[in-house]
Amino acid sequence: MLHAEATIYTSRPDAYAHLLRALGLSAVDELTFAAGRGRVRLEVLAVGDARDGTCEHLVGRADPSDPPRARGDGRLSVLLITYTPDVESATADLRRRGARPRLSAHDGVWADFVLDDGLVAVHRDVEEAAELAFEYDGDVDALVGRLRTAGVGAYPIDETYARTVHVPRPDGHGVLVVNGRTDPYGFEAHDADPR
């Protein structure tokens, strides 16, 4: 099974755990959280570590001997976004590994894929980087309400392509939660079942 896992390096594990639970992830253990699809792992650092707030991605095969794990909100999927100047090579690598193409931009700047457990996207940029995002297949306003009730200052944004939710992270950066792409202009949809 091909799965998506993000590792967040942080000196604020308790604040991140609170944020992830408020988003709808369930604790697998003290530092690992499962969405409906995909998971997030926290790697604890000392305050002042240069990696604090950074993210790494793992798209890999789950060990079949692993016990079943907790699942979070079934409407929430981990979306790993990789930024790279070479979208073509990155997408070819994902296809070779078994990721199923879901959506690609006509101009080649974006492609996203369905995994057995999560989602992954490749976005053209001048530098290599990794970002954790989520895709939510539910009522965005209800999600914002749930986050605000938990003390997380989330707010919805009406983008041209979909509704999104901006969620502040404990380190000052933000997490984007996308509510599916509603405007296909400039994109080609592929036959990949996202669920």
Residue pairs with C-beta under 8 A, 6 or more apart in sequence:
1 61
1 62
1 64
1 116
1 117
2 59
2 60
2 61
2 62
2 97
2 98
2 99
2 115
2 116
2 117
3 38
3 39
3 59
3 60
3 61
3 62
3 115
3 116
3 117
3 118
4 37
4 38
4 39
4 57
4 58
4 59
4 77
4 78
4 79
4 80
4 115
4 117
4 118
4 119
4 120
5 38
5 39
5 40
5 41
5 57
5 58
5 59
5 60
5 78
5 118
6 38
6 39
6 40
6 41
6 55
6 56
6 57
6 58
6 78
6 80
6 130
6 132
7 40
7 41
7 42
7 43
7 55
7 56
7 57
7 58
8 16
8 40
8 41
8 42
8 43
8 53
8 54
8 55
8 132
9 43
9 45
9 49
9 51
9 52
9 53
9 54
9 55
9 56
10 16
10 42
10 43
10 44
10 45
10 52
10 53
10 170
10 171
11 44
11 45
11 46
11 47
11 48
11 49
11 52
12 170
12 171
13 31
13 42
13 44
15 170
16 42
16 169
16 170
17 27
17 30
17 31
17 33
17 42
18 150
18 151
18 152
19 152
19 167
19 169
19 170
19 175
20 33
20 40
21 27
21 33
21 150
22 146
22 147
22 150
22 151
22 152
23 35
23 72
23 73
23 76
23 134
23 143
23 147
23 167
23 175
23 177
24 35
24 36
24 72
24 73
24 75
24 76
24 143
24 146
25 33
25 34
25 35
25 39
25 40
25 72
25 73
25 76
26 33
26 34
26 70
26 71
26 72
27 33
27 70
28 34
28 39
28 69
28 70
31 41
31 42
31 43
31 44
32 39
32 40
32 41
32 42
33 39
33 40
33 41
33 42
33 72
34 69
34 70
34 71
34 72
35 71
35 72
35 73
35 76
35 77
35 78
35 118
35 134
36 71
36 72
36 73
36 74
36 75
36 76
36 77
37 76
37 77
37 78
37 115
37 117
37 118
37 119
37 195
38 77
38 78
38 79
38 80
38 115
38 117
38 118
38 119
39 69
39 78
39 117
39 118
40 78
40 132
45 51
45 52
52 171
53 169
53 171
53 172
53 173
54 130
55 130
55 131
55 132
56 130
57 80
57 82
57 120
57 130
59 80
59 94
59 97
59 99
59 115
59 120
62 116
62 117
73 138
75 136
75 137
75 138
76 134
76 135
76 136
76 137
76 138
77 118
77 119
77 134
77 135
77 136
77 137
77 194
78 118
78 119
78 132
78 134
79 112
79 118
79 119
79 120
79 121
79 132
79 133
79 134
79 135
79 178
80 118
80 119
80 120
80 121
80 130
80 131
80 132
80 133
81 120
81 121
81 122
81 123
81 130
81 131
81 132
81 133
82 90
82 120
82 121
82 122
82 123
82 128
82 129
82 130
82 131
83 123
83 124
83 125
83 127
83 128
83 129
83 130
83 131
84 90
84 122
84 123
84 124
84 125
84 128
85 124
85 125
85 126
85 127
85 128
87 108
87 109
87 110
87 111
87 122
87 123
87 124
88 108
90 122
91 101
91 104
91 111
91 113
91 122
94 113
94 120
94 122
95 101
95 113
98 115
99 113
99 114
99 115
99 120
100 113
100 114
100 115
100 190
100 192
100 193
101 111
101 112
101 113
101 190
101 192
102 112
102 113
102 114
102 119
102 189
102 190
102 192
102 194
103 110
103 111
103 112
103 181
103 187
103 188
103 189
103 190
104 110
104 111
104 112
104 187
104 188
104 190
105 111
105 186
105 187
105 188
106 186
106 187
106 188
107 186
108 124
109 123
109 124
110 121
110 122
110 123
110 124
110 187
111 121
111 122
112 119
112 120
112 121
112 122
113 119
113 120
113 121
113 192
114 192
114 193
114 194
119 135
119 194
121 133
131 176
132 175
133 175
133 176
133 177
133 178
134 175
134 176
134 177
134 178
135 177
135 178
135 179
135 180
136 143
136 165
136 177
136 178
136 179
136 180
137 179
137 180
137 195
138 179
140 156
140 163
140 164
140 165
140 177
140 179
141 156
143 154
143 165
143 177
144 154
144 155
144 156
144 165
147 153
147 154
147 165
147 167
148 154
152 167
152 168
153 168
154 165
154 166
154 167
154 168
154 177
155 165
155 166
156 163
156 164
156 165
157 163
157 164
157 165
157 166
160 183
161 181
161 182
161 183
161 185
162 178
162 179
162 180
162 181
162 182
162 183
163 179
163 182
164 176
164 177
164 178
164 179
165 176
165 177
165 179
166 174
166 175
166 176
166 177
167 174
167 175
167 176
167 177
168 174
168 175
169 175
181 187
